Amino acid sequence: MILFEKSGKINTDDVLKCVKEKGEALGIKTCVLATTRGFTAERAADILEGFSVVAVTHFTGLKGPNVQEMSADKRTELENSGVTVLTSGHTFFGIGRAVRMRFNTYQVDEVIAETLKLFGVGVKVAVEVSLMAADAGLIQTGEDVLCVGGTGAGADTAVLLRAVNTADFFTLKIQEILCKPVASV
């Protein structure tokens, strides 16, 4: 496992190179990654040539009613470069968050998210985007997939996991944490 001294965007290229190396060694050519405005997906399109890349954005409305952080132009540019872009509700940020905000009590999805964050924010994000992509039918369940997350902007974490749908969450297996920050926020 590679440990980065700092979290965040500065590690993006190194994370993607790590994913490429592991993918080529194992014959895995699918990468699911988180991207807010498209930076990580754009770098992946360059570095992960020959891979199937699924880029998962923030859901529309996260930053305010009807606000989508990725521009339509950037989405089109990414899709034209061969990246599949997915925008959907987040597995660990949905109805449970609404219940917490209304009734001031935590729900199981947020407890799971906080538990995954014990390994780093990027681990939580990598697991979450894999679930979202599987639920959308963009990756095959039961197959090993390389997943990338980050702490704030960019990528700083990569994991190899066996993909499952959200409904089968407790059968998900993280095979390996490839890289992550020593400590993430």
C-alpha positions in Angstrom: 0.0 0.0 0.0 1.2 3.5 -0.8 0.7 6.1 1.9 0.6 9.7 0.9 1.9 12.3 3.4 -1.0 14.7 2.6 -4.5 14.2 1.4 -6.2 15.8 -1.6 -5.7 16.8 -5.2 -1.9 16.7 -5.3 -2.1 12.9 -5.3 -4.5 12.5 -8.2 -2.0 11.5 -10.9 -0.2 9.1 -8.5 -3.5 7.5 -7.6 -4.5 7.0 -11.2 -1.0 5.6 -12.1 -1.3 3.2 -9.2 -4.8 2.1 -10.5 -3.4 1.6 -14.0 -0.5 -0.5 -12.7 -2.7 -2.7 -10.5 -5.3 -3.0 -13.3 -2.8 -4.1 -15.9 -1.2 -6.6 -13.4 -4.6 -8.2 -12.6 -6.3 -7.7 -16.0 -8.9 -5.4 -14.5 -9.9 -2.6 -16.9 -12.8 -1.0 -15.0 -12.3 2.0 -12.8 -15.1 3.9 -11.0 -14.1 7.3 -9.6 -15.6 10.3 -7.9 -15.4 13.6 -9.6 -17.2 16.9 -8.8 -16.5 19.2 -11.6 -14.5 16.8 -13.8 -10.8 17.2 -12.9 -10.3 13.6 -11.7 -12.3 12.2 -14.6 -10.3 14.3 -17.1 -7.0 13.1 -15.6 -8.3 9.5 -15.7 -9.2 9.8 -19.4 -5.5 10.6 -20.1 -3.8 8.2 -17.7 -6.2 5.2 -17.9 -6.3 4.8 -21.6 -7.8 1.5 -22.5 -9.8 1.3 -19.3 -13.6 1.6 -18.9 -13.9 4.7 -16.7 -17.1 5.5 -14.8 -17.1 9.0 -13.3 -19.6 9.6 -10.5 -20.6 13.2 -9.8 -22.3 14.9 -6.9 -26.0 14.7 -7.2 -27.9 17.7 -8.5 -29.0 19.8 -5.5 -26.1 19.0 -3.1 -24.9 22.6 -3.2 -28.4 24.1 -3.5 -31.7 23.6 -5.3 -31.1 22.6 -8.9 -27.3 23.2 -8.7 -25.2 20.7 -10.6 -21.5 21.3 -10.0 -20.3 19.7 -13.2 -21.0 21.9 -16.2 -22.9 20.5 -19.2 -19.9 21.3 -21.4 -17.5 19.4 -19.1 -19.9 16.4 -19.0 -20.0 16.3 -22.8 -16.2 16.7 -23.1 -15.7 13.7 -20.7 -18.3 11.6 -22.5 -16.7 12.4 -25.9 -13.3 11.2 -24.4 -14.9 7.8 -23.6 -15.7 8.4 -19.9 -19.2 7.4 -18.7 -20.6 10.0 -16.4 -23.1 9.1 -13.7 -25.2 11.6 -11.7 -27.5 10.0 -9.1 -28.4 10.1 -5.4 -25.6 9.2 -3.1 -25.8 6.0 -1.2 -24.7 7.4 2.1 -26.4 10.8 1.7 -30.0 10.7 1.1 -33.2 10.1 3.0 -31.2 9.3 6.1 -29.7 12.8 6.0 -33.2 14.3 5.7 -34.3 12.3 8.8 -31.3 13.5 10.7 -31.9 17.1 9.8 -35.6 16.9 10.6 -35.4 14.8 13.8 -31.9 15.3 14.9 -31.0 11.6 14.9 -28.6 9.6 12.9 -29.6 6.8 10.5 -27.8 3.7 9.5 -26.4 5.1 6.2 -24.6 7.9 8.0 -23.3 5.5 10.7 -21.9 3.2 7.9 -20.3 6.3 6.2 -18.7 7.5 9.4 -17.3 4.0 10.0 -15.8 3.8 6.5 -14.2 7.2 7.1 -12.1 5.6 9.9 -10.0 4.3 7.1 -10.1 7.7 5.4 -12.7 9.8 3.6 -11.5 8.5 0.2 -12.2 4.9 1.3 -15.8 5.9 2.1 -16.1 7.7 -1.3 -14.6 4.8 -3.3 -17.0 2.3 -1.7 -20.0 4.7 -2.2 -19.3 5.4 -5.9 -18.9 1.6 -6.5 -22.4 1.1 -5.1 -23.9 3.9 -7.1 -22.3 2.6 -10.4 -23.5 -1.0 -9.7 -27.0 0.2 -8.9 -27.0 2.1 -12.2 -25.9 -1.0 -14.1 -22.7 0.6 -15.2 -20.4 -2.1 -13.6 -21.0 -5.7 -13.1 -21.7 -7.0 -9.6 -19.5 -9.9 -8.5 -16.5 -8.6 -10.4 -13.4 -6.9 -9.0 -13.3 -3.2 -9.8 -10.8 -0.5 -9.1 -12.4 2.5 -7.3 -11.1 5.9 -6.6 -12.1 8.5 -4.0 -10.7 11.6 -2.4 -10.6 14.0 0.4 -12.1 17.3 -0.8 -10.9 17.9 -4.4 -9.0 15.4 -6.6 -8.2 11.8 -5.8 -6.0 10.5 -2.9 -7.4 6.9 -2.4 -7.8 3.8 -4.5 -9.2 0.4 -3.5 -9.8 -2.9 -5.2 -13.2 -4.3 -4.3 -15.7 -6.9 -5.4 -18.7 -4.9 -6.7 -22.2 -5.3 -5.2 -25.5 -3.5 -5.4 -26.4 -1.3 -2.4 -29.1 -3.8 -1.3 -26.2 -6.3 -0.9 -23.9 -3.9 0.9 -22.8 -6.4 3.6 -21.4 -8.8 1.0 -19.1 -6.1 -0.5 -15.5 -7.1 -0.1 -12.6 -4.6 -0.1 -9.8 -6.8 -1.5 -7.1 -4.2 -1.1 -6.5 -0.6 -0.3 -3.9 0.4 -2.9 -3.2 3.9 -1.7 -4.5 6.5 0.7 -3.3 9.4 2.8 -1.6 8.7 6.1 -4.3 10.7 7.8 -7.3 12.2 6.1 -9.7 14.8 7.5 
